[in-house]
């Protein structure tokens, strides 16, 4: 694990899904829940999502956007986009290593 990856800490699945959702543009919580379920097949409970939003906002990876609406939209920050990019690169390396080591078909 590289120094930069260690600085990022471990990603939770929910954090990764939220960052992926926000990478395409700002969204409020309900819209994120629907988007995440659509692209990943993962159904998040509101409490799970809002806990992740609070942790990501505390890390500076997302931020709330000023809005006159009742729903509070969030957007990914530049540091959040960099963290997402790095995590996706790490997942690609893991996938390549796993694929090269797995024997496909009957054992």
PLY file of the C-alpha trace (Angstrom):
ply
format ascii 1.0
element vertex 107
property float x
property float y
property float z
element edge 106
property int vertex1
property int vertex2
end_header
0.00 0.00 0.00
1.47 3.33 -1.03
1.93 6.24 1.35
-0.87 8.23 -0.28
-3.30 5.31 -0.03
-2.50 4.96 3.67
-3.27 8.66 4.16
-6.68 8.17 2.59
-7.59 5.44 5.03
-9.88 2.57 4.24
-12.87 3.28 2.08
-16.20 1.86 3.10
-18.41 0.54 0.37
-20.97 3.25 1.11
-18.39 6.05 0.91
-17.20 4.77 -2.44
-20.75 4.55 -3.76
-21.53 8.10 -2.59
-18.40 9.53 -4.22
-19.19 7.71 -7.47
-22.73 9.08 -7.41
-21.58 12.65 -6.75
-18.83 12.43 -9.40
-21.50 13.01 -12.06
-22.94 16.07 -10.32
-24.53 17.39 -7.15
-27.43 15.47 -5.63
-29.56 15.44 -2.51
-29.84 12.33 -0.35
-32.95 10.76 -1.86
-31.59 11.18 -5.37
-28.27 9.60 -4.28
-30.11 6.62 -2.80
-31.93 6.08 -6.11
-28.80 6.62 -8.21
-26.70 4.24 -6.11
-29.36 1.55 -6.30
-29.62 2.03 -10.06
-25.88 1.78 -10.84
-24.83 -0.71 -8.15
-27.89 -2.68 -7.14
-27.25 -1.62 -3.52
-30.27 -0.36 -1.58
-29.12 2.05 1.12
-31.16 2.99 4.15
-31.32 6.77 4.75
-29.47 6.45 8.07
-26.61 4.61 6.38
-26.37 7.24 3.66
-26.50 10.23 6.00
-23.87 8.71 8.29
-21.57 8.33 5.27
-22.33 11.89 4.13
-21.33 13.25 7.55
-18.04 11.28 7.51
-17.22 12.32 3.94
-18.02 15.96 4.68
-15.79 15.84 7.77
-12.91 14.53 5.61
-13.48 17.35 3.12
-14.35 14.99 0.28
-17.87 16.34 -0.19
-19.60 19.58 0.73
-23.16 20.79 1.12
-24.36 23.19 -1.56
-26.38 26.32 -0.77
-29.98 25.72 -1.75
-33.33 27.39 -1.22
-35.00 23.98 -1.35
-35.81 21.86 1.69
-33.50 19.09 0.47
-29.79 19.70 0.98
-27.69 18.84 -2.10
-24.06 17.73 -1.84
-21.19 17.88 -4.29
-17.83 16.17 -4.48
-14.78 18.36 -3.78
-11.49 18.30 -5.66
-9.89 16.32 -2.83
-12.85 13.93 -2.93
-12.44 13.50 -6.68
-8.71 12.79 -6.20
-9.49 10.26 -3.45
-12.08 8.57 -5.67
-9.66 8.43 -8.60
-7.00 6.83 -6.41
-9.41 4.33 -4.87
-10.71 3.28 -8.28
-7.12 2.80 -9.49
-6.45 0.63 -6.43
-9.57 -1.41 -7.11
-8.45 -1.93 -10.73
-5.08 -3.26 -9.49
-6.84 -5.56 -7.03
-9.21 -6.78 -9.74
-6.30 -7.49 -12.09
-4.40 -9.39 -9.40
-7.49 -11.36 -8.45
-8.36 -12.18 -12.04
-4.83 -13.38 -12.78
-4.87 -15.66 -9.72
-8.32 -17.18 -10.05
-8.71 -20.39 -11.97
-11.98 -20.05 -13.86
-14.10 -23.11 -14.33
-14.35 -26.36 -12.37
-11.59 -26.91 -9.82
0 1
1 2
2 3
3 4
4 5
5 6
6 7
7 8
8 9
9 10
10 11
11 12
12 13
13 14
14 15
15 16
16 17
17 18
18 19
19 20
20 21
21 22
22 23
23 24
24 25
25 26
26 27
27 28
28 29
29 30
30 31
31 32
32 33
33 34
34 35
35 36
36 37
37 38
38 39
39 40
40 41
41 42
42 43
43 44
44 45
45 46
46 47
47 48
48 49
49 50
50 51
51 52
52 53
53 54
54 55
55 56
56 57
57 58
58 59
59 60
60 61
61 62
62 63
63 64
64 65
65 66
66 67
67 68
68 69
69 70
70 71
71 72
72 73
73 74
74 75
75 76
76 77
77 78
78 79
79 80
80 81
81 82
82 83
83 84
84 85
85 86
86 87
87 88
88 89
89 90
90 91
91 92
92 93
93 94
94 95
95 96
96 97
97 98
98 99
99 100
100 101
101 102
102 103
103 104
104 105
105 106
